[in-house]
Amino acid sequence: MRILVVEDEERLAARIAEGLRDRGMAVDVSHDGADALHKLDVNEGYQVLVLDRDLPGLSGDDVCRALSGRADAPMILMLTALSGTDDRVDGLTLGADDYLGKPFSFAELVLRVQALGRRGRSHSAVLTWGDGDITMDTLRRVVLRAGRPVALTAKEFTVLRLLLAADGAVLSQEQLLERAWDEHADPFTNTVRVTVNRLRRKLGAPDPIETVVGAGYRIARP
């Protein structure tokens, strides 16, 4: 899951980002609303936006308004010290999908982010390859190969989900790096190749992942 954390308190933003990364999520950080909208325009695949309401300059409310009606808008978890009933209603009316008052329990924040991520991709809960030879339940985070459970790391799961969802289209290393890792990932790293090779070993034969020389990877035709 790819997350954008927008929080002007830099130490708090860093703690949130580090904690979410420890749980296998790809996390980018912005400290103001204008930079957040820029990142949302140039980066693909944010599923959840953790958004401080009280930002300098372009506020969290303004960010919500700017995202209203966008087909590619992520699910929004609004954070604020204003946690009264009227404040929550205002935030949700602006377009937030969930609302968490400060101070908050980090465990609760993680659960809410995960719940929003599941809601945002619920339309594609089950992905398959072949005649059900590989089945991925994205909501329950379960992968089966010929009925056998396959234990995957968070990154392996995300890469396989992206390839299955592409339905035979080629995804370049850069696209996989951008969607499964965060914006600080080294574009010259071999981490995508290493992750794909681990996936191949875990999934076993026949290999469902085809390398397209000079282009990237795709799910092979059964």
Buried (B, 14 or more C-beta within 10 A) or exposed (E): BBBBBBBBEEEBBEBBBEBBBEEBBBBBBBBBBBBBBEBBEEBEBBBBBBBBBBBEEBBBBBBBEBBEEEEEBBBBBBBBEBBEEEBBEBBBEBBBBBBBBBEEEEEEBBEBBBBBBBBBBEEEEEBEBBEEBBBBEBEEBBBBBEEEEBEBEBBBBBBBBBBBBBEEEBBBBEBBBBBBBBBEBEEEEEBBEEBBEBBBEBBEEEEBBBBEEEEBBBBBEE
